[in-house]
């Protein structure tokens, strides 16, 4: 027997069986993603996830069907003793045979119509949904929609169950991608969420609550203690979305930043008594910019009305300068807002340029007014810009001081938002999409809330 064969055998054995990792040694794997350190350490400490040859975690390695069965079997405490199975090609020589047979007997897994299990085949996100929903006996369903999935059939039901339970969710473009393979990191997260409800995410990324940062600068960490690494910083007045509590720590998200903050440095979000004017630019005969099959006045109005819904649902009064396809003179928009006791003014627009390669989000304010109003306007514009860039996944063109009439003539703190360029293919595709319009609206709403919380 050659040494090369022995080394290969023991390398496979290390991956399959793993070494017993003492409590607290989870970080021996140097390649565990810091963002998911808590969930993966939870599995490692329980012997559910083990390393690959060489001692790495291998976060991006694709999971096979036998590896998935083994991880779920360990998580559920199934009998993993090697033995013959009901499937052709999976006998007692297979390291995963015990877990595969046990999972079959429990009704957790099934094979193919030809009597095989295909253990080396890569696990897909759709197959994962079947496995996880059965492994953790999920039954609840809710109104769930993914753009690439028909809302019926057994696969949809399985994906619906794991989504409703907060174990899995889709991508930022509104798809689920059921035929895509799944990595060790992704599958580990699903198992951790199945075992521990504290790790679960809310359906459609809707938070359990919103809280406001009260510290001057608050460290965001990769896990629920000060021993975890700092992954970002949040300023006073920032509104975060909270998904779960672990002791004194909150699992949160803010744009693309996800992590943990200490609860003592946050406070429940309150809207207070506020009235904001939302101005959908252009209207009627003034269509505004157009290109790539989209028209500015229509984009502006659709986004503005969704902003209105978000704000009113949070208890803020909204004054709309127009709610349908009509035209209002610029000066009259300002007068209408002031006469209806608005304390803030936000105008929504879409951009254009002669060069179709120009793209991105930008937000304007005017400083040619009283210093406090100018300072507040800049803050408002900055909060909205920060939220929009992240939500739209767009080029950040910045916050700019330009005396556009509709924000220059008003005595109110005000900002003018340019959602993107209708003359750019990528921007126009988003601006014409109901999904991306809603993301833009929610981002503007969150930016306004950030401003109000900062304002106090």
C-alpha positions as CSV (number, residue, x, y, z in Angstrom):
1,X,0.0,0.0,0.0
2,X,1.5,3.3,-1.1
3,X,2.1,6.3,1.3
4,X,0.3,8.5,-1.2
5,X,-2.8,6.3,-0.9
6,X,-2.6,6.4,2.9
7,X,-2.3,10.2,3.0
8,X,-5.3,10.5,0.7
9,X,-7.3,8.1,2.8
10,X,-6.6,9.8,6.1
11,X,-7.3,13.2,4.4
12,X,-10.7,12.0,3.5
13,X,-11.2,10.6,6.9
14,X,-10.3,13.9,8.5
15,X,-13.0,15.7,6.4
16,X,-15.7,13.1,7.0
17,X,-15.1,12.2,10.7
18,X,-13.3,15.3,11.7
19,X,-11.3,15.8,14.9
20,X,-12.9,16.6,18.2
21,X,-12.7,20.3,18.7
22,X,-12.6,21.4,22.3
23,X,-15.1,24.0,23.4
24,X,-13.9,27.5,22.5
25,X,-11.6,26.3,19.6
26,X,-14.0,27.2,16.8
27,X,-11.8,30.0,15.6
28,X,-9.1,27.4,14.8
29,X,-10.5,27.7,11.3
30,X,-8.9,30.9,10.1
31,X,-11.2,31.1,7.1
32,X,-14.6,31.2,8.9
33,X,-16.4,34.4,7.5
34,X,-16.5,36.9,10.3
35,X,-20.0,38.0,9.3
36,X,-21.3,34.5,10.2
37,X,-18.8,33.6,12.9
38,X,-21.4,33.2,15.7
39,X,-23.6,30.7,13.7
40,X,-20.7,28.6,12.4
41,X,-19.0,28.5,15.8
42,X,-22.3,27.3,17.3
43,X,-22.2,24.3,14.9
44,X,-18.5,23.6,15.2
45,X,-18.7,23.5,19.0
46,X,-21.4,20.9,18.8
47,X,-19.5,18.7,16.3
48,X,-22.0,19.3,13.5
49,X,-19.6,21.1,11.2
50,X,-16.0,19.9,10.8
51,X,-13.0,20.9,8.7
52,X,-11.7,19.8,5.4
53,X,-8.2,18.3,4.7
54,X,-5.6,20.9,5.8
55,X,-7.7,22.2,8.7
56,X,-9.7,24.8,6.9
57,X,-13.4,25.5,7.0
58,X,-13.6,26.0,3.2
59,X,-16.6,28.4,3.3
60,X,-17.1,28.5,-0.5
61,X,-16.9,24.7,-1.1
62,X,-20.0,23.3,-2.7
63,X,-22.0,20.9,-0.6
64,X,-22.9,17.4,-2.0
65,X,-26.0,15.4,-1.2
66,X,-24.1,13.0,1.1
67,X,-22.4,15.9,2.9
68,X,-25.8,17.6,3.5
69,X,-27.3,14.3,4.8
70,X,-24.3,13.9,7.2
71,X,-24.5,17.5,8.6
72,X,-28.3,17.2,9.1
73,X,-27.9,13.8,10.6
74,X,-25.4,15.1,13.1
75,X,-27.6,18.1,13.9
76,X,-30.6,15.8,14.6
77,X,-28.6,13.2,16.5
78,X,-29.4,10.4,14.0
79,X,-27.6,7.0,14.0
80,X,-24.5,7.5,11.8
81,X,-23.1,3.9,12.0
82,X,-22.1,2.7,8.6
83,X,-24.5,0.2,7.1
84,X,-26.2,-0.9,3.9
85,X,-29.0,1.4,2.7
86,X,-32.1,1.1,0.5
87,X,-30.3,3.1,-2.3
88,X,-28.2,1.5,-5.1
89,X,-24.6,2.7,-4.9
90,X,-24.7,3.6,-1.2
91,X,-23.5,0.7,0.9
92,X,-21.6,0.3,4.2
93,X,-18.4,1.5,2.5
94,X,-19.9,5.0,2.3
95,X,-19.0,7.3,5.2
96,X,-22.5,8.9,5.0
97,X,-24.4,5.6,4.7
98,X,-25.6,5.6,8.3
99,X,-26.9,9.1,8.2
100,X,-28.5,8.6,4.8
101,X,-30.3,5.4,5.9
102,X,-31.4,7.0,9.2
103,X,-32.7,10.1,7.4
104,X,-34.5,7.9,4.9
105,X,-36.2,5.9,7.7
106,X,-37.3,9.2,9.3
107,X,-38.8,10.3,6.1
108,X,-36.4,13.2,5.8
109,X,-34.8,12.3,2.5
110,X,-35.8,10.4,-0.6
111,X,-33.9,9.1,-3.6
112,X,-34.5,9.3,-7.4
113,X,-37.0,7.2,-9.3
114,X,-34.2,4.8,-10.4
115,X,-33.5,3.8,-6.8
116,X,-30.3,5.8,-6.5
117,X,-29.4,8.6,-4.1
118,X,-26.5,10.2,-6.1
119,X,-24.5,11.1,-3.1
120,X,-21.8,12.9,-5.0
121,X,-24.2,15.2,-6.8
122,X,-24.1,18.9,-5.7
123,X,-27.0,19.9,-3.4
124,X,-29.2,22.7,-4.9
125,X,-31.1,25.4,-3.1
126,X,-34.3,23.8,-4.1
127,X,-33.3,20.4,-2.7
128,X,-32.0,22.1,0.4
129,X,-35.5,23.5,1.0
130,X,-37.0,19.9,0.9
131,X,-34.3,18.6,3.2
132,X,-34.5,21.4,5.8
133,X,-38.3,21.6,5.8
134,X,-38.5,17.9,6.6
135,X,-35.6,17.7,9.0
136,X,-37.0,20.4,11.2
137,X,-40.7,19.5,10.7
138,X,-41.7,22.9,9.2
139,X,-45.4,23.3,8.4
140,X,-46.3,27.0,8.5
141,X,-46.6,28.8,5.2
142,X,-47.3,32.5,4.3
143,X,-47.7,34.7,1.2
144,X,-44.2,34.2,-0.3
145,X,-43.2,35.3,-3.8
146,X,-40.0,34.9,-5.8
147,X,-39.7,36.1,-9.3
148,X,-38.1,32.9,-10.6
149,X,-40.5,30.5,-8.8
150,X,-44.1,29.5,-9.6
151,X,-46.3,29.9,-6.5
152,X,-47.5,26.3,-6.5
153,X,-46.1,22.8,-6.4
154,X,-44.1,20.8,-3.9
155,X,-40.9,22.7,-4.4
156,X,-42.7,26.0,-3.8
157,X,-44.2,24.7,-0.7
158,X,-40.8,23.6,0.7
159,X,-39.2,26.9,-0.2
160,X,-42.2,28.7,1.3
161,X,-41.8,26.8,4.6
162,X,-38.1,27.6,5.0
163,X,-38.7,31.2,4.2
164,X,-41.7,31.5,6.5
165,X,-39.7,29.9,9.3
166,X,-36.9,32.5,8.9
167,X,-34.3,29.8,7.9
168,X,-33.7,30.8,4.3
169,X,-34.6,33.8,2.1
170,X,-34.0,35.0,-1.4
171,X,-31.6,37.3,-3.2
172,X,-31.7,41.1,-3.4
173,X,-33.1,40.9,-7.0
174,X,-36.3,39.2,-5.8
175,X,-35.2,35.7,-6.9
176,X,-34.6,32.4,-5.0
177,X,-32.4,30.6,-7.6
178,X,-33.6,27.0,-6.7
179,X,-31.3,25.3,-9.1
180,X,-28.1,27.0,-7.8
181,X,-25.7,25.0,-5.8
182,X,-25.2,25.8,-2.1
183,X,-21.9,26.4,-0.2
184,X,-20.7,25.2,3.1
185,X,-21.3,28.6,4.6
186,X,-24.9,28.8,3.3
187,X,-25.8,25.3,4.4
188,X,-24.2,25.8,7.8
189,X,-26.4,29.0,8.3
190,X,-29.5,27.0,7.5
191,X,-28.7,24.2,9.9
192,X,-27.8,26.7,12.7
193,X,-31.1,28.6,12.1
194,X,-33.0,25.3,12.2
195,X,-31.5,24.4,15.5
196,X,-31.5,27.9,17.2
197,X,-34.3,30.4,16.6
198,X,-32.1,33.3,17.7
199,X,-30.2,32.9,14.4
200,X,-33.3,33.1,12.2
201,X,-34.0,36.0,9.8
202,X,-37.4,37.7,9.2
203,X,-39.3,36.9,6.0
204,X,-38.6,39.4,3.2
205,X,-36.0,40.9,5.5
206,X,-38.7,42.7,7.5
207,X,-37.3,43.6,11.0
208,X,-38.9,42.7,14.3
209,X,-38.5,46.3,15.3
210,X,-36.6,49.5,14.5
211,X,-34.3,51.2,17.1
212,X,-32.3,54.4,17.0
213,X,-28.6,54.6,17.9
214,X,-28.2,56.9,21.0
215,X,-24.4,56.8,21.3
216,X,-22.2,59.3,19.5
217,X,-20.4,56.4,17.7
218,X,-21.6,52.8,18.2
219,X,-19.4,49.8,17.2
220,X,-21.1,47.1,15.2
221,X,-19.6,43.7,15.9
222,X,-19.5,40.3,14.2
223,X,-21.0,38.6,17.3
224,X,-22.9,39.3,20.5
225,X,-20.0,40.4,22.8
226,X,-17.1,42.8,22.9
227,X,-14.7,39.9,22.2
228,X,-16.0,39.8,18.6
229,X,-14.4,41.9,15.9
230,X,-15.7,45.4,14.9
231,X,-17.2,45.3,11.4
232,X,-18.5,48.9,11.2
233,X,-19.5,52.0,13.1
234,X,-22.9,53.7,13.5
235,X,-23.5,57.3,14.3
236,X,-26.1,58.8,16.6
237,X,-29.6,59.0,15.1
238,X,-29.1,56.1,12.8
239,X,-32.1,53.8,12.6
240,X,-31.3,50.1,12.6
241,X,-33.5,47.1,11.9
242,X,-33.5,44.5,14.6
243,X,-34.0,40.8,13.9
244,X,-33.3,39.1,17.3
245,X,-32.0,39.7,20.8
246,X,-29.3,37.6,22.4
247,X,-29.0,38.8,26.0
248,X,-28.1,42.5,25.9
249,X,-27.1,42.3,22.2
250,X,-29.2,43.0,19.2
251,X,-28.7,41.3,15.8
252,X,-29.4,44.1,13.3
253,X,-29.0,45.3,9.7
254,X,-28.4,48.8,8.3
255,X,-28.2,48.8,4.6
256,X,-25.6,46.2,3.7
257,X,-24.1,46.2,7.2
258,X,-25.3,43.2,9.3
259,X,-24.0,42.4,12.8
260,X,-24.6,43.0,16.5
261,X,-24.8,46.1,18.7
262,X,-25.3,46.5,22.5
263,X,-28.9,47.2,23.3
264,X,-28.1,49.9,26.0
265,X,-26.8,52.3,23.3
266,X,-30.1,52.2,21.3
267,X,-33.6,53.3,21.9
268,X,-37.0,52.4,20.5
269,X,-37.9,54.4,17.4
270,X,-40.6,56.9,17.8
271,X,-41.9,59.0,15.0
272,X,-43.2,61.9,17.1
273,X,-45.5,64.5,15.6
274,X,-44.1,65.0,12.1
275,X,-45.5,66.2,8.8
276,X,-43.4,65.9,5.6
277,X,-44.0,67.1,2.1
278,X,-43.2,64.5,-0.6
279,X,-42.9,66.1,-4.1
280,X,-43.0,63.8,-7.2
281,X,-41.2,65.9,-9.8
282,X,-42.7,66.9,-13.1
283,X,-46.2,65.7,-14.2
284,X,-48.9,66.0,-16.9
285,X,-47.4,67.7,-20.0
286,X,-44.0,67.9,-18.4
287,X,-42.8,64.3,-18.6
288,X,-39.2,65.1,-17.5
289,X,-36.4,62.8,-18.6
290,X,-37.0,59.8,-20.7
291,X,-34.9,56.9,-22.1
292,X,-34.8,53.2,-22.4
293,X,-38.6,52.9,-22.4
294,X,-39.1,54.7,-19.0
295,X,-40.5,58.2,-18.3
296,X,-39.4,60.3,-15.4
297,X,-42.8,61.7,-14.3
298,X,-44.1,58.1,-13.9
299,X,-41.1,56.8,-12.0
300,X,-41.2,59.8,-9.6
301,X,-44.9,59.4,-8.8
302,X,-44.8,55.7,-8.3
303,X,-41.8,55.9,-5.9
304,X,-43.3,59.0,-4.1
305,X,-46.6,57.2,-3.4
306,X,-44.7,54.2,-2.0
307,X,-42.7,56.6,0.2
308,X,-46.0,58.0,1.4
309,X,-47.2,54.5,2.4
310,X,-44.1,53.7,4.3
311,X,-44.2,57.1,6.2
312,X,-47.9,57.0,7.0
313,X,-47.5,53.4,8.3
314,X,-44.9,54.6,10.7
315,X,-47.2,57.4,12.0
316,X,-45.8,60.3,10.1
317,X,-48.2,62.7,8.3
318,X,-47.5,63.2,4.6
319,X,-48.4,66.1,2.3
320,X,-48.2,65.1,-1.4
321,X,-47.7,68.0,-3.8
322,X,-49.3,65.7,-6.5
323,X,-50.9,62.3,-6.2
324,X,-51.7,61.8,-9.9
325,X,-50.5,62.9,-13.3
326,X,-51.0,66.6,-12.9
327,X,-48.5,69.5,-13.1
328,X,-47.8,71.9,-10.3
329,X,-45.6,75.0,-10.7
330,X,-42.4,74.8,-8.6
331,X,-43.3,77.8,-6.5
332,X,-46.8,76.4,-5.8
333,X,-45.3,73.1,-4.6
334,X,-43.3,74.9,-1.9
335,X,-46.3,77.1,-1.0
336,X,-48.6,74.0,-0.7
337,X,-46.1,72.3,1.6
338,X,-45.7,75.3,3.9
339,X,-49.5,76.0,4.0
340,X,-50.1,72.4,5.1
341,X,-47.7,72.7,8.0
342,X,-45.0,70.5,6.6
343,X,-41.7,70.6,8.6
344,X,-39.6,68.9,5.9
345,X,-39.6,68.7,2.1
346,X,-38.3,65.9,-0.2
347,X,-38.5,66.1,-4.0
348,X,-38.1,62.9,-6.0
349,X,-36.6,62.9,-9.5
350,X,-34.9,60.7,-12.1
351,X,-31.8,61.8,-14.0
352,X,-30.5,61.9,-17.6
353,X,-27.3,62.6,-19.5
354,X,-26.0,62.7,-23.0
355,X,-23.4,60.0,-22.2
356,X,-25.3,56.7,-21.6
357,X,-22.4,55.3,-19.4
358,X,-23.2,57.9,-16.7
359,X,-25.1,56.2,-13.8
360,X,-25.8,56.4,-10.1
361,X,-27.7,58.1,-7.3
362,X,-27.2,61.7,-6.1
363,X,-29.0,63.9,-3.6
364,X,-29.0,67.7,-3.5
365,X,-29.6,70.4,-0.9
366,X,-29.3,74.1,-0.9
367,X,-27.1,76.1,1.5
368,X,-28.2,79.5,0.3
369,X,-30.5,80.1,3.3
370,X,-30.3,80.4,7.1
371,X,-27.5,78.3,8.5
372,X,-29.6,75.9,10.5
373,X,-32.0,75.2,7.6
374,X,-28.9,74.6,5.4
375,X,-27.3,72.3,8.0
376,X,-30.5,70.4,8.4
377,X,-31.0,70.0,4.7
378,X,-27.5,68.7,4.2
379,X,-28.1,66.1,7.0
380,X,-31.4,65.1,5.4
381,X,-29.8,64.7,2.0
382,X,-26.9,62.7,3.4
383,X,-29.2,60.3,5.3
384,X,-31.2,59.7,2.2
385,X,-28.2,59.3,-0.1
386,X,-26.6,56.7,2.2
387,X,-29.7,54.6,2.3
388,X,-30.4,54.9,-1.5
389,X,-26.9,53.9,-2.6
390,X,-27.0,50.7,-0.6
391,X,-30.6,49.8,-1.5
392,X,-30.2,50.5,-5.2
393,X,-26.7,49.0,-5.4
394,X,-25.8,52.0,-7.5
395,X,-22.8,54.3,-8.1
396,X,-22.6,56.8,-5.3
397,X,-22.5,60.3,-7.0
398,X,-22.6,62.0,-3.6
399,X,-24.5,64.8,-1.8
400,X,-24.2,68.1,-3.6
401,X,-25.0,71.7,-2.8
402,X,-27.1,73.1,-5.7
403,X,-29.8,75.8,-5.4
404,X,-32.5,74.1,-7.4
405,X,-35.6,76.2,-7.1
406,X,-37.9,73.7,-5.4
407,X,-35.4,73.2,-2.6
408,X,-33.9,76.7,-2.6
409,X,-37.1,78.7,-2.2
410,X,-38.5,76.7,0.6
411,X,-38.0,77.7,4.3
412,X,-38.1,74.0,5.2
413,X,-35.2,71.6,5.5
414,X,-35.3,70.0,2.1
415,X,-33.6,67.6,-0.3
416,X,-33.9,66.7,-4.0
417,X,-33.2,63.0,-4.8
418,X,-32.1,61.8,-8.2
419,X,-32.9,58.0,-8.2
420,X,-30.7,57.1,-11.3
421,X,-30.3,57.8,-15.0
422,X,-33.0,56.8,-17.4
423,X,-30.4,57.2,-20.1
424,X,-28.2,54.4,-18.6
425,X,-29.3,50.8,-19.4
426,X,-28.7,49.4,-15.9
427,X,-30.3,52.3,-14.0
428,X,-33.3,52.4,-16.4
429,X,-33.9,48.7,-15.9
430,X,-34.1,49.3,-12.1
431,X,-36.2,52.4,-12.4
432,X,-38.7,50.5,-14.6
433,X,-38.9,47.6,-12.1
434,X,-41.6,47.5,-9.4
435,X,-39.2,45.6,-7.1
436,X,-36.4,48.3,-7.4
437,X,-38.9,51.2,-7.1
438,X,-40.0,49.7,-3.8
439,X,-36.4,49.4,-2.7
440,X,-35.9,53.1,-3.6
441,X,-39.0,54.1,-1.7
442,X,-38.1,52.2,1.4
443,X,-34.6,53.7,1.3
444,X,-35.9,57.3,1.1
445,X,-38.3,56.5,3.9
446,X,-35.5,55.1,6.1
447,X,-33.3,58.1,5.3
448,X,-36.1,60.4,6.4
449,X,-36.6,58.4,9.6
450,X,-32.8,58.6,10.2
451,X,-33.1,62.4,9.8
452,X,-36.0,62.8,12.2
453,X,-34.3,60.6,14.8
454,X,-31.2,62.7,14.5
455,X,-33.2,65.9,14.7
456,X,-34.9,64.6,17.9
